[in-house]
Each structure stands twice: as structure tokens, then as C-alpha cells.
Amino acid sequence: MKETLRQAAGSLLVVGLGDKDLTAMERAWLKLIRPAGIILFKRNIVDAAQNTRSACRGNQLLHAALRRFR
């Protein structure tokens, strides 16, 4: 897979998001730069149950991404 300079630079970043809901612009930006991680702050979390669901979904996405490189 050919990696663009933007993706290579993005893979070095851990980024924060603006609010509890992911905007269309943030979603497009995340797809474009593919950061190494996303840090969640209090402003990004509604409650503990949402945080657990998000973590589980993130774990599923991580495993799917790792399978692509095997």
C-alpha cells in the first residue's frame, strides 16, 4: 500500500476532537490523515456507558486494521 506524505505525517499524531459528536469535517479529516490515535477529553464523553461502547468499537476497528497488514 502506497502511503502519502499526509498519511505518514498523520500517523505520528494523536489528536483531540471538538465535542461529543463527530462532525462531517472531523470524520473526513480523520480519514485523510489517519492519526496514530484519538485522545478523549471530558467534553467528548456523555457518560460511562458511551465511553465503554466507544472503546469497544475502537478496539474492533484496531483489530480490523491490524488484520489488513498481516
Predicted model as a PDB file, atoms N, CA, C, CB and O in Angstrom, pLDDT in the B-factor column:
MODEL        1                                                                  
ATOM      1  N   MET A   1       0.843  -1.172   0.000  1.00 53.00           N  
ATOM      2  CA  MET A   1       0.000   0.000   0.000  1.00 53.00           C  
ATOM      3  C   MET A   1       0.890   1.236   0.000  1.00 53.00           C  
ATOM      4  CB  MET A   1      -0.960  -0.003   1.215  1.00 53.00           C  
ATOM      5  O   MET A   1       1.798   1.355   0.823  1.00 53.00           O  
ATOM      6  N   LYS A   2       0.629   2.146  -0.916  1.00 70.00           N  
ATOM      7  CA  LYS A   2       1.410   3.368  -1.006  1.00 70.00           C  
ATOM      8  C   LYS A   2       0.855   4.391  -0.014  1.00 70.00           C  
ATOM      9  CB  LYS A   2       1.393   3.931  -2.454  1.00 70.00           C  
ATOM     10  O   LYS A   2      -0.336   4.704  -0.027  1.00 70.00           O  
ATOM     11  N   GLU A   3       1.723   4.897   0.832  1.00 74.00           N  
ATOM     12  CA  GLU A   3       1.323   5.856   1.856  1.00 74.00           C  
ATOM     13  C   GLU A   3       1.684   7.262   1.388  1.00 74.00           C  
ATOM     14  CB  GLU A   3       2.001   5.534   3.219  1.00 74.00           C  
ATOM     15  O   GLU A   3       2.804   7.504   0.938  1.00 74.00           O  
ATOM     16  N   THR A   4       0.736   8.181   1.497  1.00 82.00           N  
ATOM     17  CA  THR A   4       1.009   9.558   1.117  1.00 82.00           C  
ATOM     18  C   THR A   4       1.778  10.251   2.230  1.00 82.00           C  
ATOM     19  CB  THR A   4      -0.298  10.313   0.807  1.00 82.00           C  
ATOM     20  O   THR A   4       1.792   9.790   3.371  1.00 82.00           O  
ATOM     21  N   LEU A   5       2.412  11.351   1.891  1.00 86.00           N  
ATOM     22  CA  LEU A   5       3.132  12.135   2.892  1.00 86.00           C  
ATOM     23  C   LEU A   5       2.180  12.586   3.996  1.00 86.00           C  
ATOM     24  CB  LEU A   5       3.814  13.355   2.239  1.00 86.00           C  
ATOM     25  O   LEU A   5       2.546  12.591   5.172  1.00 86.00           O  
ATOM     26  N   ARG A   6       0.976  12.961   3.624  1.00 80.00           N  
ATOM     27  CA  ARG A   6      -0.021  13.401   4.607  1.00 80.00           C  
ATOM     28  C   ARG A   6      -0.343  12.278   5.582  1.00 80.00           C  
ATOM     29  CB  ARG A   6      -1.306  13.876   3.905  1.00 80.00           C  
ATOM     30  O   ARG A   6      -0.444  12.517   6.785  1.00 80.00           O  
ATOM     31  N   GLN A   7      -0.508  11.054   5.081  1.00 79.00           N  
ATOM     32  CA  GLN A   7      -0.800   9.917   5.948  1.00 79.00           C  
ATOM     33  C   GLN A   7       0.411   9.552   6.807  1.00 79.00           C  
ATOM     34  CB  GLN A   7      -1.236   8.709   5.111  1.00 79.00           C  
ATOM     35  O   GLN A   7       0.262   9.176   7.970  1.00 79.00           O  
ATOM     36  N   ALA A   8       1.605   9.665   6.234  1.00 85.00           N  
ATOM     37  CA  ALA A   8       2.815   9.376   7.008  1.00 85.00           C  
ATOM     38  C   ALA A   8       2.944  10.360   8.163  1.00 85.00           C  
ATOM     39  CB  ALA A   8       4.072   9.435   6.107  1.00 85.00           C  
ATOM     40  O   ALA A   8       3.254   9.968   9.287  1.00 85.00           O  
ATOM     41  N   ALA A   9       2.704  11.640   7.883  1.00 86.00           N  
ATOM     42  CA  ALA A   9       2.765  12.647   8.944  1.00 86.00           C  
ATOM     43  C   ALA A   9       1.638  12.423   9.947  1.00 86.00           C  
ATOM     44  CB  ALA A   9       2.683  14.072   8.351  1.00 86.00           C  
ATOM     45  O   ALA A   9       1.849  12.530  11.155  1.00 86.00           O  
ATOM     46  N   GLY A  10       0.454  12.116   9.454  1.00 81.00           N  
ATOM     47  CA  GLY A  10      -0.692  11.875  10.326  1.00 81.00           C  
ATOM     48  C   GLY A  10      -0.475  10.702  11.259  1.00 81.00           C  
ATOM     49  O   GLY A  10      -0.974  10.699  12.384  1.00 81.00           O  
ATOM     50  N   SER A  11       0.263   9.709  10.802  1.00 84.00           N  
ATOM     51  CA  SER A  11       0.486   8.529  11.631  1.00 84.00           C  
ATOM     52  C   SER A  11       1.351   8.828  12.852  1.00 84.00           C  
ATOM     53  CB  SER A  11       1.127   7.437  10.808  1.00 84.00           C  
ATOM     54  O   SER A  11       1.497   7.979  13.732  1.00 84.00           O  
ATOM     55  N   LEU A  12       1.919  10.015  12.908  1.00 89.00           N  
ATOM     56  CA  LEU A  12       2.718  10.431  14.070  1.00 89.00           C  
ATOM     57  C   LEU A  12       1.893  11.229  15.079  1.00 89.00           C  
ATOM     58  CB  LEU A  12       3.913  11.264  13.613  1.00 89.00           C  
ATOM     59  O   LEU A  12       2.382  11.550  16.163  1.00 89.00           O  
ATOM     60  N   LEU A  13       0.662  11.547  14.735  1.00 90.00           N  
ATOM     61  CA  LEU A  13      -0.158  12.428  15.561  1.00 90.00           C  
ATOM     62  C   LEU A  13      -1.167  11.684  16.432  1.00 90.00           C  
ATOM     63  CB  LEU A  13      -0.884  13.400  14.686  1.00 90.00           C  
ATOM     64  O   LEU A  13      -1.715  10.655  16.035  1.00 90.00           O  
ATOM     65  N   VAL A  14      -1.396  12.217  17.607  1.00 91.00           N  
ATOM     66  CA  VAL A  14      -2.532  11.842  18.442  1.00 91.00           C  
ATOM     67  C   VAL A  14      -3.352  13.108  18.542  1.00 91.00           C  
ATOM     68  CB  VAL A  14      -2.096  11.277  19.879  1.00 91.00           C  
ATOM     69  O   VAL A  14      -2.848  14.143  18.977  1.00 91.00           O  
ATOM     70  N   VAL A  15      -4.616  13.038  18.142  1.00 91.00           N  
ATOM     71  CA  VAL A  15      -5.431  14.245  18.016  1.00 91.00           C  
ATOM     72  C   VAL A  15      -6.611  14.232  18.976  1.00 91.00           C  
ATOM     73  CB  VAL A  15      -5.930  14.396  16.588  1.00 91.00           C  
ATOM     74  O   VAL A  15      -7.038  13.174  19.439  1.00 91.00           O  
ATOM     75  N   GLY A  16      -7.128  15.408  19.267  1.00 92.00           N  
ATOM     76  CA  GLY A  16      -8.332  15.567  20.063  1.00 92.00           C  
ATOM     77  C   GLY A  16      -9.471  16.007  19.161  1.00 92.00           C  
ATOM     78  O   GLY A  16      -9.243  16.516  18.064  1.00 92.00           O  
ATOM     79  N   LEU A  17     -10.689  15.811  19.624  1.00 89.00           N  
ATOM     80  CA  LEU A  17     -11.876  16.193  18.862  1.00 89.00           C  
ATOM     81  C   LEU A  17     -12.621  17.284  19.598  1.00 89.00           C  
ATOM     82  CB  LEU A  17     -12.796  14.981  18.620  1.00 89.00           C  
ATOM     83  O   LEU A  17     -12.433  17.485  20.798  1.00 89.00           O  
ATOM     84  N   GLY A  18     -13.476  17.994  18.858  1.00 92.00           N  
ATOM     85  CA  GLY A  18     -14.120  19.174  19.399  1.00 92.00           C  
ATOM     86  C   GLY A  18     -15.231  18.937  20.404  1.00 92.00           C  
ATOM     87  O   GLY A  18     -15.356  19.689  21.370  1.00 92.00           O  
ATOM     88  N   ASP A  19     -16.040  17.910  20.197  1.00 89.00           N  
ATOM     89  CA  ASP A  19     -17.250  17.785  21.017  1.00 89.00           C  
ATOM     90  C   ASP A  19     -17.643  16.319  21.148  1.00 89.00           C  
ATOM     91  CB  ASP A  19     -18.416  18.602  20.407  1.00 89.00           C  
ATOM     92  O   ASP A  19     -16.869  15.424  20.808  1.00 89.00           O  
ATOM     93  N   LYS A  20     -18.838  16.088  21.637  1.00 84.00           N  
ATOM     94  CA  LYS A  20     -19.332  14.728  21.841  1.00 84.00           C  
ATOM     95  C   LYS A  20     -19.675  14.032  20.529  1.00 84.00           C  
ATOM     96  CB  LYS A  20     -20.550  14.751  22.737  1.00 84.00           C  
ATOM     97  O   LYS A  20     -19.580  12.809  20.425  1.00 84.00           O  
ATOM     98  N   ASP A  21     -20.069  14.806  19.541  1.00 85.00           N  
ATOM     99  CA  ASP A  21     -20.435  14.249  18.241  1.00 85.00           C  
ATOM    100  C   ASP A  21     -19.356  14.553  17.218  1.00 85.00           C  
ATOM    101  CB  ASP A  21     -21.790  14.804  17.771  1.00 85.00           C  
ATOM    102  O   ASP A  21     -18.825  15.663  17.170  1.00 85.00           O  
ATOM    103  N   LEU A  22     -19.039  13.569  16.411  1.00 84.00           N  
ATOM    104  CA  LEU A  22     -18.046  13.720  15.359  1.00 84.00           C  
ATOM    105  C   LEU A  22     -18.688  14.456  14.193  1.00 84.00           C  
ATOM    106  CB  LEU A  22     -17.483  12.340  14.911  1.00 84.00           C  
ATOM    107  O   LEU A  22     -19.697  14.004  13.651  1.00 84.00           O  
ATOM    108  N   THR A  23     -18.109  15.586  13.804  1.00 89.00           N  
ATOM    109  CA  THR A  23     -18.654  16.344  12.679  1.00 89.00           C  
ATOM    110  C   THR A  23     -18.220  15.713  11.364  1.00 89.00           C  
ATOM    111  CB  THR A  23     -18.205  17.817  12.743  1.00 89.00           C  
ATOM    112  O   THR A  23     -17.287  14.911  11.328  1.00 89.00           O  
ATOM    113  N   ALA A  24     -18.901  16.080  10.286  1.00 90.00           N  
ATOM    114  CA  ALA A  24     -18.537  15.574   8.961  1.00 90.00           C  
ATOM    115  C   ALA A  24     -17.110  16.001   8.607  1.00 90.00           C  
ATOM    116  CB  ALA A  24     -19.536  16.082   7.888  1.00 90.00           C  
ATOM    117  O   ALA A  24     -16.368  15.239   7.987  1.00 90.00           O  
ATOM    118  N   MET A  25     -16.733  17.207   8.998  1.00 92.00           N  
ATOM    119  CA  MET A  25     -15.387  17.690   8.705  1.00 92.00           C  
ATOM    120  C   MET A  25     -14.340  16.889   9.480  1.00 92.00           C  
ATOM    121  CB  MET A  25     -15.270  19.184   9.042  1.00 92.00           C  
ATOM    122  O   MET A  25     -13.304  16.522   8.927  1.00 92.00           O  
ATOM    123  N   GLU A  26     -14.610  16.618  10.761  1.00 90.00           N  
ATOM    124  CA  GLU A  26     -13.673  15.813  11.556  1.00 90.00           C  
ATOM    125  C   GLU A  26     -13.550  14.403  10.993  1.00 90.00           C  
ATOM    126  CB  GLU A  26     -14.125  15.753  13.024  1.00 90.00           C  
ATOM    127  O   GLU A  26     -12.454  13.848  10.918  1.00 90.00           O  
ATOM    128  N   ARG A  27     -14.677  13.832  10.599  1.00 88.00           N  
ATOM    129  CA  ARG A  27     -14.671  12.476  10.028  1.00 88.00           C  
ATOM    130  C   ARG A  27     -13.819  12.435   8.760  1.00 88.00           C  
ATOM    131  CB  ARG A  27     -16.117  12.005   9.716  1.00 88.00           C  
ATOM    132  O   ARG A  27     -13.003  11.530   8.591  1.00 88.00           O  
ATOM    133  N   ALA A  28     -14.005  13.408   7.871  1.00 89.00           N  
ATOM    134  CA  ALA A  28     -13.222  13.476   6.629  1.00 89.00           C  
ATOM    135  C   ALA A  28     -11.741  13.696   6.937  1.00 89.00           C  
ATOM    136  CB  ALA A  28     -13.748  14.608   5.715  1.00 89.00           C  
ATOM    137  O   ALA A  28     -10.876  13.086   6.308  1.00 89.00           O  
ATOM    138  N   TRP A  29     -11.455  14.556   7.893  1.00 87.00           N  
ATOM    139  CA  TRP A  29     -10.076  14.865   8.280  1.00 87.00           C  
ATOM    140  C   TRP A  29      -9.388  13.626   8.849  1.00 87.00           C  
ATOM    141  CB  TRP A  29     -10.048  16.014   9.311  1.00 87.00           C  
ATOM    142  O   TRP A  29      -8.231  13.355   8.528  1.00 87.00           O  
ATOM    143  N   LEU A  30     -10.097  12.871   9.697  1.00 87.00           N  
ATOM    144  CA  LEU A  30      -9.530  11.649  10.271  1.00 87.00           C  
ATOM    145  C   LEU A  30      -9.239  10.610   9.189  1.00 87.00           C  
ATOM    146  CB  LEU A  30     -10.483  11.062  11.319  1.00 87.00           C  
ATOM    147  O   LEU A  30      -8.213   9.931   9.238  1.00 87.00           O  
ATOM    148  N   LYS A  31     -10.141  10.486   8.210  1.00 85.00           N  
ATOM    149  CA  LYS A  31      -9.908   9.551   7.110  1.00 85.00           C  
ATOM    150  C   LYS A  31      -8.709   9.978   6.278  1.00 85.00           C  
ATOM    151  CB  LYS A  31     -11.151   9.443   6.224  1.00 85.00           C  
ATOM    152  O   LYS A  31      -7.959   9.137   5.781  1.00 85.00           O  
ATOM    153  N   LEU A  32      -8.531  11.272   6.128  1.00 84.00           N  
ATOM    154  CA  LEU A  32      -7.449  11.800   5.303  1.00 84.00           C  
ATOM    155  C   LEU A  32      -6.081  11.621   5.953  1.00 84.00           C  
ATOM    156  CB  LEU A  32      -7.688  13.265   5.018  1.00 84.00           C  
ATOM    157  O   LEU A  32      -5.147  11.143   5.310  1.00 84.00           O  
ATOM    158  N   ILE A  33      -5.958  12.003   7.227  1.00 83.00           N  
ATOM    159  CA  ILE A  33      -4.631  11.965   7.857  1.00 83.00           C  
ATOM    160  C   ILE A  33      -4.344  10.671   8.600  1.00 83.00           C  
ATOM    161  CB  ILE A  33      -4.492  13.113   8.807  1.00 83.00           C  
ATOM    162  O   ILE A  33      -3.181  10.348   8.842  1.00 83.00           O  
ATOM    163  N   ARG A  34      -5.379   9.923   8.968  1.00 84.00           N  
ATOM    164  CA  ARG A  34      -5.216   8.648   9.689  1.00 84.00           C  
ATOM    165  C   ARG A  34      -4.240   8.771  10.857  1.00 84.00           C  
ATOM    166  CB  ARG A  34      -4.733   7.558   8.730  1.00 84.00           C  
ATOM    167  O   ARG A  34      -3.134   8.232  10.809  1.00 84.00           O  
ATOM    168  N   PRO A  35      -4.658   9.488  11.912  1.00 88.00           N  
ATOM    169  CA  PRO A  35      -3.758   9.705  13.043  1.00 88.00           C  
ATOM    170  C   PRO A  35      -3.449   8.409  13.800  1.00 88.00           C  
ATOM    171  CB  PRO A  35      -4.362  10.723  13.995  1.00 88.00           C  
ATOM    172  O   PRO A  35      -4.170   7.417  13.696  1.00 88.00           O  
ATOM    173  N   ALA A  36      -2.369   8.453  14.555  1.00 87.00           N  
ATOM    174  CA  ALA A  36      -1.967   7.297  15.368  1.00 87.00           C  
ATOM    175  C   ALA A  36      -2.981   7.033  16.475  1.00 87.00           C  
ATOM    176  CB  ALA A  36      -0.570   7.524  15.977  1.00 87.00           C  
ATOM    177  O   ALA A  36      -3.135   5.895  16.916  1.00 87.00           O  
ATOM    178  N   GLY A  37      -3.666   8.065  16.920  1.00 86.00           N  
ATOM    179  CA  GLY A  37      -4.642   7.885  17.986  1.00 86.00           C  
ATOM    180  C   GLY A  37      -5.524   9.090  18.158  1.00 86.00           C  
ATOM    181  O   GLY A  37      -5.261  10.163  17.615  1.00 86.00           O  
ATOM    182  N   ILE A  38      -6.575   8.897  18.924  1.00 86.00           N  
ATOM    183  CA  ILE A  38      -7.502   9.980  19.269  1.00 86.00           C  
ATOM    184  C   ILE A  38      -7.598  10.007  20.780  1.00 86.00           C  
ATOM    185  CB  ILE A  38      -8.924   9.783  18.601  1.00 86.00           C  
ATOM    186  O   ILE A  38      -7.882   8.993  21.418  1.00 86.00           O  
ATOM    187  N   ILE A  39      -7.360  11.177  21.343  1.00 87.00           N  
ATOM    188  CA  ILE A  39      -7.451  11.319  22.788  1.00 87.00           C  
ATOM    189  C   ILE A  39      -8.835  11.879  23.131  1.00 87.00           C  
ATOM    190  CB  ILE A  39      -6.311  12.243  23.338  1.00 87.00           C  
ATOM    191  O   ILE A  39      -9.294  12.847  22.523  1.00 87.00           O  
ATOM    192  N   LEU A  40      -9.481  11.263  24.103  1.00 83.00           N  
ATOM    193  CA  LEU A  40     -10.804  11.714  24.525  1.00 83.00           C  
ATOM    194  C   LEU A  40     -10.685  12.545  25.799  1.00 83.00           C  
ATOM    195  CB  LEU A  40     -11.750  10.511  24.748  1.00 83.00           C  
ATOM    196  O   LEU A  40      -9.986  12.178  26.744  1.00 83.00           O  
ATOM    197  N   PHE A  41     -11.383  13.664  25.794  1.00 88.00           N  
ATOM    198  CA  PHE A  41     -11.461  14.537  26.956  1.00 88.00           C  
ATOM    199  C   PHE A  41     -12.883  14.502  27.503  1.00 88.00           C  
ATOM    200  CB  PHE A  41     -11.039  15.989  26.594  1.00 88.00           C  
ATOM    201  O   PHE A  41     -13.778  13.918  26.893  1.00 88.00           O  
ATOM    202  N   LYS A  42     -13.080  15.121  28.640  1.00 86.00           N  
ATOM    203  CA  LYS A  42     -14.407  15.163  29.262  1.00 86.00           C  
ATOM    204  C   LYS A  42     -15.453  15.701  28.290  1.00 86.00           C  
ATOM    205  CB  LYS A  42     -14.376  16.027  30.530  1.00 86.00           C  
ATOM    206  O   LYS A  42     -16.592  15.234  28.285  1.00 86.00           O  
ATOM    207  N   ARG A  43     -15.077  16.673  27.475  1.00 89.00           N  
ATOM    208  CA  ARG A  43     -16.029  17.274  26.528  1.00 89.00           C  
ATOM    209  C   ARG A  43     -16.501  16.283  25.460  1.00 89.00           C  
ATOM    210  CB  ARG A  43     -15.395  18.483  25.852  1.00 89.00           C  
ATOM    211  O   ARG A  43     -17.510  16.520  24.796  1.00 89.00           O  
ATOM    212  N   ASN A  44     -15.774  15.176  25.295  1.00 83.00           N  
ATOM    213  CA  ASN A  44     -16.104  14.192  24.269  1.00 83.00           C  
ATOM    214  C   ASN A  44     -16.973  13.054  24.786  1.00 83.00           C  
ATOM    215  CB  ASN A  44     -14.845  13.630  23.687  1.00 83.00           C  
ATOM    216  O   ASN A  44     -17.420  12.226  23.992  1.00 83.00           O  
ATOM    217  N   ILE A  45     -17.225  12.986  26.082  1.00 82.00           N  
ATOM    218  CA  ILE A  45     -17.898  11.832  26.669  1.00 82.00           C  
ATOM    219  C   ILE A  45     -19.213  12.237  27.325  1.00 82.00           C  
ATOM    220  CB  ILE A  45     -16.991  11.151  27.690  1.00 82.00           C  
ATOM    221  O   ILE A  45     -19.258  13.164  28.134  1.00 82.00           O  
ATOM    222  N   VAL A  46     -20.281  11.528  26.964  1.00 82.00           N  
ATOM    223  CA  VAL A  46     -21.592  11.792  27.545  1.00 82.00           C  
ATOM    224  C   VAL A  46     -21.709  11.114  28.903  1.00 82.00           C  
ATOM    225  CB  VAL A  46     -22.712  11.311  26.605  1.00 82.00           C  
ATOM    226  O   VAL A  46     -22.074  11.752  29.891  1.00 82.00           O  
ATOM    227  N   ASP A  47     -21.397   9.809  28.954  1.00 84.00           N  
ATOM    228  CA  ASP A  47     -21.477   9.041  30.195  1.00 84.00           C  
ATOM    229  C   ASP A  47     -20.565   7.822  30.092  1.00 84.00           C  
ATOM    230  CB  ASP A  47     -22.943   8.610  30.490  1.00 84.00           C  
ATOM    231  O   ASP A  47     -19.965   7.569  29.048  1.00 84.00           O  
ATOM    232  N   ALA A  48     -20.471   7.080  31.176  1.00 78.00           N  
ATOM    233  CA  ALA A  48     -19.570   5.921  31.225  1.00 78.00           C  
ATOM    234  C   ALA A  48     -19.975   4.849  30.208  1.00 78.00           C  
ATOM    235  CB  ALA A  48     -19.556   5.320  32.639  1.00 78.00           C  
ATOM    236  O   ALA A  48     -19.106   4.220  29.604  1.00 78.00           O  
ATOM    237  N   ALA A  49     -21.263   4.634  30.013  1.00 81.00           N  
ATOM    238  CA  ALA A  49     -21.719   3.607  29.064  1.00 81.00           C  
ATOM    239  C   ALA A  49     -21.284   3.949  27.650  1.00 81.00           C  
ATOM    240  CB  ALA A  49     -23.247   3.455  29.121  1.00 81.00           C  
ATOM    241  O   ALA A  49     -20.856   3.072  26.900  1.00 81.00           O  
ATOM    242  N   GLN A  50     -21.393   5.227  27.279  1.00 75.00           N  
ATOM    243  CA  GLN A  50     -20.952   5.657  25.955  1.00 75.00           C  
ATOM    244  C   GLN A  50     -19.455   5.449  25.800  1.00 75.00           C  
ATOM    245  CB  GLN A  50     -21.312   7.129  25.715  1.00 75.00           C  
ATOM    246  O   GLN A  50     -18.990   5.020  24.744  1.00 75.00           O  
ATOM    247  N   ASN A  51     -18.711   5.747  26.833  1.00 72.00           N  
ATOM    248  CA  ASN A  51     -17.259   5.578  26.806  1.00 72.00           C  
ATOM    249  C   ASN A  51     -16.894   4.107  26.598  1.00 72.00           C  
ATOM    250  CB  ASN A  51     -16.630   6.107  28.112  1.00 72.00           C  
ATOM    251  O   ASN A  51     -15.974   3.796  25.841  1.00 72.00           O  
ATOM    252  N   THR A  52     -17.608   3.211  27.265  1.00 79.00           N  
ATOM    253  CA  THR A  52     -17.357   1.779  27.114  1.00 79.00           C  
ATOM    254  C   THR A  52     -17.677   1.327  25.699  1.00 79.00           C  
ATOM    255  CB  THR A  52     -18.184   0.976  28.127  1.00 79.00           C  
ATOM    256  O   THR A  52     -16.904   0.580  25.099  1.00 79.00           O  
ATOM    257  N   ARG A  53     -18.809   1.771  25.159  1.00 79.00           N  
ATOM    258  CA  ARG A  53     -19.175   1.405  23.781  1.00 79.00           C  
ATOM    259  C   ARG A  53     -18.135   1.916  22.796  1.00 79.00           C  
ATOM    260  CB  ARG A  53     -20.567   1.965  23.418  1.00 79.00           C  
ATOM    261  O   ARG A  53     -17.751   1.199  21.872  1.00 79.00           O  
ATOM    262  N   SER A  54     -17.678   3.143  22.984  1.00 75.00           N  
ATOM    263  CA  SER A  54     -16.681   3.737  22.088  1.00 75.00           C  
ATOM    264  C   SER A  54     -15.367   2.964  22.151  1.00 75.00           C  
ATOM    265  CB  SER A  54     -16.444   5.214  22.448  1.00 75.00           C  
ATOM    266  O   SER A  54     -14.738   2.714  21.123  1.00 75.00           O  
ATOM    267  N   ALA A  55     -14.965   2.594  23.339  1.00 76.00           N  
ATOM    268  CA  ALA A  55     -13.713   1.845  23.496  1.00 76.00           C  
ATOM    269  C   ALA A  55     -13.821   0.481  22.820  1.00 76.00           C  
ATOM    270  CB  ALA A  55     -13.363   1.675  24.991  1.00 76.00           C  
ATOM    271  O   ALA A  55     -12.878   0.040  22.164  1.00 76.00           O  
ATOM    272  N   CYS A  56     -14.950  -0.183  22.974  1.00 79.00           N  
ATOM    273  CA  CYS A  56     -15.147  -1.489  22.338  1.00 79.00           C  
ATOM    274  C   CYS A  56     -15.134  -1.346  20.825  1.00 79.00           C  
ATOM    275  CB  CYS A  56     -16.470  -2.130  22.802  1.00 79.00           C  
ATOM    276  O   CYS A  56     -14.524  -2.160  20.130  1.00 79.00           O  
ATOM    277  N   ARG A  57     -15.795  -0.327  20.311  1.00 79.00           N  
ATOM    278  CA  ARG A  57     -15.822  -0.099  18.860  1.00 79.00           C  
ATOM    279  C   ARG A  57     -14.418   0.232  18.359  1.00 79.00           C  
ATOM    280  CB  ARG A  57     -16.810   1.047  18.498  1.00 79.00           C  
ATOM    281  O   ARG A  57     -14.011  -0.254  17.304  1.00 79.00           O  
ATOM    282  N   GLY A  58     -13.687   1.038  19.088  1.00 75.00           N  
ATOM    283  CA  GLY A  58     -12.320   1.375  18.712  1.00 75.00           C  
ATOM    284  C   GLY A  58     -11.436   0.141  18.680  1.00 75.00           C  
ATOM    285  O   GLY A  58     -10.586   0.005  17.801  1.00 75.00           O  
ATOM    286  N   ASN A  59     -11.630  -0.747  19.624  1.00 75.00           N  
ATOM    287  CA  ASN A  59     -10.873  -1.992  19.674  1.00 75.00           C  
ATOM    288  C   ASN A  59     -11.181  -2.863  18.450  1.00 75.00           C  
ATOM    289  CB  ASN A  59     -11.190  -2.759  20.973  1.00 75.00           C  
ATOM    290  O   ASN A  59     -10.279  -3.472  17.875  1.00 75.00           O  
ATOM    291  N   GLN A  60     -12.443  -2.918  18.061  1.00 78.00           N  
ATOM    292  CA  GLN A  60     -12.828  -3.686  16.876  1.00 78.00           C  
ATOM    293  C   GLN A  60     -12.179  -3.105  15.626  1.00 78.00           C  
ATOM    294  CB  GLN A  60     -14.357  -3.707  16.719  1.00 78.00           C  
ATOM    295  O   GLN A  60     -11.689  -3.849  14.776  1.00 78.00           O  
ATOM    296  N   LEU A  61     -12.174  -1.775  15.512  1.00 73.00           N  
ATOM    297  CA  LEU A  61     -11.566  -1.118  14.356  1.00 73.00           C  
ATOM    298  C   LEU A  61     -10.065  -1.353  14.315  1.00 73.00           C  
ATOM    299  CB  LEU A  61     -11.857   0.380  14.378  1.00 73.00           C  
ATOM    300  O   LEU A  61      -9.492  -1.561  13.246  1.00 73.00           O  
ATOM    301  N   LEU A  62      -9.431  -1.320  15.476  1.00 67.00           N  
ATOM    302  CA  LEU A  62      -7.995  -1.564  15.551  1.00 67.00           C  
ATOM    303  C   LEU A  62      -7.657  -2.972  15.070  1.00 67.00           C  
ATOM    304  CB  LEU A  62      -7.491  -1.358  16.985  1.00 67.00           C  
ATOM    305  O   LEU A  62      -6.723  -3.154  14.290  1.00 67.00           O  
ATOM    306  N   HIS A  63      -8.408  -3.963  15.530  1.00 73.00           N  
ATOM    307  CA  HIS A  63      -8.156  -5.340  15.115  1.00 73.00           C  
ATOM    308  C   HIS A  63      -8.382  -5.516  13.617  1.00 73.00           C  
ATOM    309  CB  HIS A  63      -9.050  -6.301  15.898  1.00 73.00           C  
ATOM    310  O   HIS A  63      -7.638  -6.242  12.958  1.00 73.00           O  
ATOM    311  N   ALA A  64      -9.403  -4.858  13.079  1.00 73.00           N  
ATOM    312  CA  ALA A  64      -9.663  -4.937  11.636  1.00 73.00           C  
ATOM    313  C   ALA A  64      -8.500  -4.318  10.857  1.00 73.00           C  
ATOM    314  CB  ALA A  64     -10.997  -4.220  11.278  1.00 73.00           C  
ATOM    315  O   ALA A  64      -8.086  -4.856   9.830  1.00 73.00           O  
ATOM    316  N   ALA A  65      -7.976  -3.200  11.339  1.00 68.00           N  
ATOM    317  CA  ALA A  65      -6.854  -2.548  10.662  1.00 68.00           C  
ATOM    318  C   ALA A  65      -5.596  -3.405  10.726  1.00 68.00           C  
ATOM    319  CB  ALA A  65      -6.583  -1.177  11.282  1.00 68.00           C  
ATOM    320  O   ALA A  65      -4.857  -3.497   9.746  1.00 68.00           O  
ATOM    321  N   LEU A  66      -5.351  -4.026  11.864  1.00 65.00           N  
ATOM    322  CA  LEU A  66      -4.165  -4.871  12.012  1.00 65.00           C  
ATOM    323  C   LEU A  66      -4.235  -6.086  11.090  1.00 65.00           C  
ATOM    324  CB  LEU A  66      -4.012  -5.324  13.470  1.00 65.00           C  
ATOM    325  O   LEU A  66      -3.213  -6.526  10.564  1.00 65.00           O  
ATOM    326  N   ARG A  67      -5.425  -6.626  10.895  1.00 73.00           N  
ATOM    327  CA  ARG A  67      -5.582  -7.787  10.000  1.00 73.00           C  
ATOM    328  C   ARG A  67      -5.188  -7.444   8.573  1.00 73.00           C  
ATOM    329  CB  ARG A  67      -7.028  -8.296  10.029  1.00 73.00           C  
ATOM    330  O   ARG A  67      -4.716  -8.308   7.834  1.00 73.00           O  
ATOM    331  N   ARG A  68      -5.378  -6.182   8.176  1.00 66.00           N  
ATOM    332  CA  ARG A  68      -5.023  -5.769   6.809  1.00 66.00           C  
ATOM    333  C   ARG A  68      -3.530  -5.874   6.576  1.00 66.00           C  
ATOM    334  CB  ARG A  68      -5.489  -4.337   6.540  1.00 66.00           C  
ATOM    335  O   ARG A  68      -3.106  -6.086   5.440  1.00 66.00           O  
ATOM    336  N   PHE A  69      -2.719  -5.733   7.614  1.00 61.00           N  
ATOM    337  CA  PHE A  69      -1.266  -5.718   7.471  1.00 61.00           C  
ATOM    338  C   PHE A  69      -0.628  -7.083   7.667  1.00 61.00           C  
ATOM    339  CB  PHE A  69      -0.673  -4.753   8.445  1.00 61.00           C  
ATOM    340  O   PHE A  69       0.596  -7.199   7.603  1.00 61.00           O  
ATOM    341  N   ARG A  70      -1.401  -8.090   7.896  1.00 55.00           N  
ATOM    342  CA  ARG A  70      -0.844  -9.445   8.100  1.00 55.00           C  
ATOM    343  C   ARG A  70      -0.721 -10.180   6.802  1.00 55.00           C  
ATOM    344  CB  ARG A  70      -1.706 -10.253   9.058  1.00 55.00           C  
ATOM    345  O   ARG A  70      -0.274 -11.327   6.782  1.00 55.00           O  
TER     346      ARG A  70                                                      
ENDMDL                                                                          
END                                                                             
